[in-house]
Amino acid sequence: MAIFDKLKSIGSVLKEANKIEEYKQIIEIQQELLNLTQKNASLIDKNKNLKEKLKLKEKIVFEYDSYWTVEEGSKKGPYCTACWDNKNKLIRLQSSKTGYRRCPICDNVFNVGFPNR
């Protein structure tokens, strides 16, 4: 990053000129800048994740006692309502021999109807 290079150059000049206090200030500024850069990267990542969650949330519908995603006119699912409502995780329900659906994560059992496809 160009600003780090400039600060490093200024720091070298100050150090050679025996301006130790000013040199320490440059080092502190570099550390602050590094911290801000890391925080900015973290916020960018968090923003990206939130946008992805919002996009997903717009695709989710509640029907037949469970959640389904709707993409390009087709429904996918069913997904566990407890896992989505509590942790925002889409966990596909698994069929059982009894005809009910079970969540492999939270072990909740659902009597899920099926949409017309």
Phi, psi and chi 1 to 4 in degrees:
 res  aa     phi    psi   chi1   chi2   chi3   chi4
   1 MET       -  134.1 -169.4  179.7 -118.8      -
   2 ALA   -61.3  -38.0      -      -      -      -
   3 ILE   -66.1  -37.0 -165.8  161.8      -      -
   4 PHE   -64.2  -40.6  -78.9  106.6      -      -
   5 ASP   -63.4  -40.8  -66.7  -24.8      -      -
   6 LYS   -65.3  -43.3  -71.9  178.0 -177.2  178.4
   7 LEU   -64.7  -38.1  -72.9  171.3      -      -
   8 LYS   -64.1  -42.0 -172.8  175.9  179.3  179.4
   9 SER   -63.7  -45.1  176.8      -      -      -
  10 ILE   -62.3  -42.3  -67.7  168.0      -      -
  11 GLY   -59.7  -41.8      -      -      -      -
  12 SER   -62.6  -43.3  -65.4      -      -      -
  13 VAL   -62.6  -44.6  169.7      -      -      -
  14 LEU   -64.8  -38.9  -69.7  171.4      -      -
  15 LYS   -65.6  -44.4 -171.0  174.6 -179.0 -178.3
  16 GLU   -64.6  -31.0  -72.6  175.4   18.2      -
  17 ALA   -84.8    5.6      -      -      -      -
  18 ASN    62.2   32.6 -154.0   24.4      -      -
  19 LYS   -97.2   72.7  -56.1  -99.3 -176.7 -171.4
  20 ILE   -64.3  -43.4  -58.0  -56.6      -      -
  21 GLU   -61.8  -44.6  -74.7  -54.9  -48.1      -
  22 GLU   -65.7  -38.1  -68.3   83.7   -6.4      -
  23 TYR   -61.7  -42.8  174.0   71.7      -      -
  24 LYS   -62.7  -37.2  -73.5  180.0 -177.9  178.7
  25 GLN   -64.1  -39.9  -71.5  175.2  -12.2      -
  26 ILE   -63.4  -41.7  -67.6  -66.8      -      -
  27 ILE   -61.6  -42.2  -61.8  -62.8      -      -
  28 GLU   -63.5  -40.8  -72.1  173.3   12.2      -
  29 ILE   -64.4  -40.9  -70.0  169.9      -      -
  30 GLN   -60.8  -42.0  -76.9  178.5  -45.6      -
  31 GLN   -65.6  -42.5 -173.1   58.8   50.2      -
  32 GLU   -61.5  -42.8  -84.5 -175.1   56.6      -
  33 LEU   -63.7  -41.4 -175.3   58.4      -      -
  34 LEU   -62.1  -44.7 -178.3   61.0      -      -
  35 ASN   -60.9  -43.3  -69.0  -18.6      -      -
  36 LEU   -65.9  -37.7  -71.6  172.0      -      -
  37 THR   -63.7  -42.8  -58.0      -      -      -
  38 GLN   -66.3  -41.3  -69.3  170.6  -19.1      -
  39 LYS   -64.3  -41.3 -174.8  174.5 -178.1  178.3
  40 ASN   -61.6  -44.2 -172.4   45.5      -      -
  41 ALA   -61.4  -40.6      -      -      -      -
  42 SER   -64.5  -42.4  173.5      -      -      -
  43 LEU   -67.5  -37.6  -71.2  171.5      -      -
  44 ILE   -62.6  -43.2  -71.9  170.0      -      -
  45 ASP   -64.5  -43.5 -171.2   47.5      -      -
  46 LYS   -62.8  -42.3 -173.6  175.2 -178.3  179.4
  47 ASN   -61.3  -43.3 -174.8   38.9      -      -
  48 LYS   -61.1  -45.0  179.4 -177.1  171.3 -169.5
  49 ASN   -63.4  -40.8  -70.8  -23.5      -      -
  50 LEU   -65.3  -38.8  -71.6  171.4      -      -
  51 LYS   -64.3  -40.4  -76.8 -179.3  179.7  179.8
  52 GLU   -64.8  -40.9  -72.3  171.9    3.4      -
  53 LYS   -64.5  -41.1  -77.2 -177.8 -179.1  179.2
  54 LEU   -63.7  -42.3 -178.4   59.8      -      -
  55 LYS   -60.1  -44.3 -141.2  171.4  169.4  179.5
  56 LEU   -64.7  -43.4  176.6   61.8      -      -
  57 LYS   -59.6  -33.7 -159.7  170.0 -167.9  173.4
  58 GLU   -69.7  -20.3  -68.5  170.6   -7.3      -
  59 LYS   -92.2   -7.1  -64.8  177.7 -176.0  178.6
  60 ILE   -93.4  133.7  -66.3  176.3      -      -
  61 VAL  -127.2  151.4  -65.6      -      -      -
  62 PHE  -104.4  115.6 -179.8   79.5      -      -
  63 GLU  -149.5  150.1  -79.0 -176.2   -3.7      -
  64 TYR    56.7   40.8  -50.5   99.0      -      -
  65 ASP    60.3   25.3  -65.6  -32.7      -      -
  66 SER  -157.1  174.7   59.0      -      -      -
  67 TYR   -97.1  148.9  -73.9  116.7      -      -
  68 TRP  -136.7  151.6  -57.2   78.1      -      -
  69 THR  -103.3  142.6   56.8      -      -      -
  70 VAL  -116.6  116.2  179.0      -      -      -
  71 GLU  -133.8  125.7  -64.5 -178.4   53.1      -
  72 GLU    51.3   41.3  -60.7  174.2   10.2      -
  73 GLY    82.9   -6.0      -      -      -      -
  74 SER  -112.8  147.1   68.5      -      -      -
  75 LYS   -97.5  140.2  -71.9 -177.4 -178.8  167.3
  76 LYS  -125.5  143.6  -64.3 -179.5 -178.1  175.7
  77 GLY   145.8 -157.0      -      -      -      -
  78 PRO   -80.5  158.4   30.4  -34.1      -      -
  79 TYR  -119.8  153.3  -60.7  100.5      -      -
  80 CYS   -67.2  126.2  177.6      -      -      -
  81 THR   -71.7  -35.9   55.9      -      -      -
  82 ALA   -66.4  -44.2      -      -      -      -
  83 CYS   -67.0  -38.9  -71.6      -      -      -
  84 TRP   -70.7  -45.3  176.4 -105.4      -      -
  85 ASP   -65.7  -34.5  -70.3  -17.3      -      -
  86 ASN   -91.5  -36.2  -68.1  -39.5      -      -
  87 LYS  -129.4    5.9  -62.6 -178.9 -179.1  176.5
  88 ASN    53.4   40.5  -73.6  -25.7      -      -
  89 LYS  -117.8  128.0  -67.7 -169.8  176.9 -158.0
  90 LEU   -87.1  108.8  -79.2  179.9      -      -
  91 ILE  -114.6  118.6  -53.7  -61.9      -      -
  92 ARG   -69.7  133.8 -170.9  177.8  -66.0  -87.2
  93 LEU   -75.6  145.7  -60.9  175.8      -      -
  94 GLN  -107.5  143.1  -62.6  176.3  -18.5      -
  95 SER   -71.3  148.8  -63.6      -      -      -
  96 SER  -122.7  168.6   69.0      -      -      -
  97 LYS   -66.8  -23.0  -67.5  177.1 -175.3  175.5
  98 THR   -81.8   -7.0   62.2      -      -      -
  99 GLY    95.0   -8.5      -      -      -      -
 100 TYR   -86.3  167.8  -71.0   92.5      -      -
 101 ARG  -113.4  141.1  -61.4  -88.9  178.7  138.7
 102 ARG  -125.0  141.5 -176.0 -175.4   68.8   78.7
 103 CYS   -84.6  126.1  176.4      -      -      -
 104 PRO   -72.8  -12.5   26.0  -32.9      -      -
 105 ILE   -95.2  -55.4  -57.6  -58.7      -      -
 106 CYS   -99.9   -5.7   70.2      -      -      -
 107 ASP    67.7   12.1 -101.0  -11.2      -      -
 108 ASN   -68.5  148.1  -78.6  -31.4      -      -
 109 VAL  -113.2  137.7  177.1      -      -      -
 110 PHE  -128.1  145.3  -61.0   85.5      -      -
 111 ASN  -102.1   88.7 -177.3   16.6      -      -
 112 VAL   -96.6  126.2  177.0      -      -      -
 113 GLY   -81.5  174.1      -      -      -      -
 114 PHE  -122.3  137.3  -66.1   95.7      -      -
 115 PRO   -73.7  157.5   27.2  -33.2      -      -
 116 ASN   -70.0  127.4  -63.8  -29.4      -      -
 117 ARG  -108.4      -  -67.1 -178.0 -170.2 -140.0
